[in-house]
Amino acid sequence: MEMSFGKIYRYDEVFPSSIQVVLELHIDPDQVTIEQLLGPDDDWYRIHSVAVYYEADVASAQAQKIWSQSAVHSLYKEGKIRRARYGFEGEETHYCQWLGGFDPEQPWSQLVSREEHMAEQALRETLAYALDVDGFKEFLGVTPDEISDEKMLTSLHRRRARSAHVPEDAKVDSQEWPRDHRSEKART
């Protein structure tokens, strides 16, 4: 079925579960967590180590070890994997240092430096703190038709309520906003 924005939705496809993926990749399921990023109706998976490493060189070595010992190379050659990449992510900054991967048909987005990543994160936090709906839509590159202002505002409140960088009073306001907003909508 073709969706309104042009993407083909294959409703009869069944994608492997998280555990099936790690087993087929020959990765110890006790060492990783795996999630289907877009839900069970998609084939985009993210695998993370359950261990936290305090040194970048140790994290890099562990990422390389898991990648090298996995079956990702043979599954890629068989066409079961279209693209994959591996690296390590900073615990606090969430900056990903990519070490390698496969991506001939669909190149990954342009790699950004740590400085660019941190500037992007700061802008994201600033826009969320300010509840700047139009600014956040522009930041994400979405048009007004793609997401309503109300949905965006709800998302910004959720982000602001969870942020470690927002003053406590603003976090509390955003935690209370959904309840107050529902009450307000009910009165109108």
C-alpha positions in Angstrom: 0.0 0.0 0.0 1.3 3.4 -0.9 1.1 5.9 2.0 0.1 9.5 1.6 3.7 10.7 1.7 4.9 8.2 -1.0 6.4 5.4 1.2 5.4 1.9 0.4 4.0 0.1 3.5 4.3 -3.6 3.3 1.6 -4.8 5.8 2.2 -8.5 5.0 5.9 -8.4 6.0 7.0 -9.9 9.3 10.3 -8.7 10.7 12.5 -10.8 13.1 12.2 -10.1 16.8 15.1 -8.6 18.7 16.2 -11.9 20.0 16.1 -13.5 16.5 18.3 -10.7 15.2 21.1 -11.1 17.8 21.0 -14.9 17.5 21.3 -14.7 13.7 24.1 -12.2 14.1 25.9 -14.6 16.6 26.0 -12.0 19.3 25.5 -13.0 22.9 22.0 -11.6 23.9 23.2 -11.2 27.5 25.8 -8.6 26.4 23.5 -6.3 24.4 20.2 -4.7 24.2 18.4 -4.4 20.9 15.5 -2.3 19.9 13.4 -1.9 16.8 13.7 1.9 16.4 10.4 2.4 14.5 8.5 -0.4 16.2 7.7 -4.0 15.3 6.6 -3.2 11.7 10.1 -2.1 10.6 13.5 -3.7 10.0 15.7 -1.0 11.5 17.4 -2.2 14.6 19.8 -0.6 17.1 22.1 -2.8 19.2 23.8 -1.5 22.3 26.2 -3.0 24.7 24.8 -3.4 28.2 28.2 -2.5 29.6 29.3 1.1 30.1 33.0 1.7 29.3 34.8 4.7 30.9 37.6 4.9 28.4 37.1 5.5 24.7 39.9 3.1 23.6 38.2 0.3 25.6 34.8 1.1 24.2 36.3 1.1 20.7 38.0 -2.2 21.2 34.8 -3.8 22.5 32.8 -2.5 19.6 35.4 -3.8 17.2 35.4 -7.2 19.0 31.6 -7.6 18.8 31.5 -6.5 15.2 34.4 -8.8 14.1 33.0 -11.8 16.0 29.5 -11.4 14.7 28.0 -12.8 11.5 27.3 -9.3 10.1 29.8 -9.7 7.2 28.3 -13.0 5.9 24.7 -11.8 6.3 25.6 -8.6 4.4 27.2 -10.7 1.6 24.0 -12.8 1.5 21.8 -9.7 1.2 20.1 -10.2 4.5 21.6 -6.9 5.8 21.3 -3.8 3.5 23.6 -1.6 5.6 25.1 -1.5 9.1 27.6 0.5 11.0 29.2 0.2 14.4 31.0 2.5 16.9 30.5 3.8 20.4 28.4 6.5 21.9 29.3 8.9 24.7 27.2 8.2 27.8 26.5 11.9 28.6 26.7 13.5 25.2 25.3 10.7 23.0 27.9 11.6 20.4 28.5 8.6 18.2 32.1 7.8 17.1 31.6 5.6 14.1 34.3 3.1 13.4 33.1 1.4 10.2 30.3 -0.3 8.4 28.5 -1.1 5.2 26.5 1.4 3.3 26.9 1.2 -0.5 23.2 1.7 -1.6 22.1 4.2 1.1 25.0 6.3 2.4 24.7 7.4 6.0 24.1 11.0 6.7 27.1 13.2 6.7 29.3 12.5 9.8 29.4 15.4 12.2 32.2 16.4 14.5 31.8 16.2 18.2 31.7 20.0 18.3 28.9 20.1 15.7 27.0 17.4 17.6 27.3 19.4 20.9 26.1 22.6 19.2 23.1 20.7 17.7 22.3 19.3 21.2 22.6 22.8 22.7 20.2 24.2 20.1 17.8 21.3 20.6 17.8 22.0 24.4 17.4 25.7 23.9 14.4 25.3 21.6 12.8 22.9 23.9 13.3 25.1 27.0 11.8 28.0 25.1 8.9 25.8 23.8 9.7 27.3 20.4 7.4 25.3 18.1 8.2 27.0 14.9 12.0 27.0 15.6 11.9 23.3 16.5 10.0 22.4 13.3 12.6 24.3 11.3 15.4 22.6 13.3 13.9 19.2 12.4 13.2 20.2 8.8 9.5 19.5 9.0 6.7 21.4 7.3 3.6 22.7 9.1 1.6 20.0 7.3 3.7 17.2 8.7 3.1 17.8 12.4 0.6 20.0 14.1 1.6 22.8 16.5 -0.2 21.0 19.3 1.7 17.8 18.8 5.0 19.6 18.5 4.2 21.6 21.7 3.3 18.3 23.5 6.6 16.8 22.3 8.6 19.9 23.5 7.0 19.7 26.9 7.9 16.0 27.2 11.5 16.8 26.2 11.7 19.7 28.5 10.3 17.7 31.4 13.1 15.0 31.0 15.9 17.4 30.3 18.9 17.5 32.7 19.7 21.0 31.5 16.4 22.8 32.2 15.7 24.7 35.5 13.6 22.6 37.9 10.6 25.0 37.8 10.4 24.8 34.0 10.6 21.0 34.3 7.7 20.9 36.8 5.7 23.2 34.5 6.2 20.9 31.6 5.4 17.8 33.7 2.1 19.5 34.8 1.3 20.9 31.3 -0.4 17.8 29.8 -2.8 17.6 32.7 -3.6 21.3 32.7 -3.9 21.3 28.9 -6.4 18.4 29.0 -8.4 20.3 31.6 -8.3 23.5 29.5 -9.5 21.6 26.4 -12.3 20.0 28.3 -13.6 23.4 29.4 -13.8 24.7 25.8 
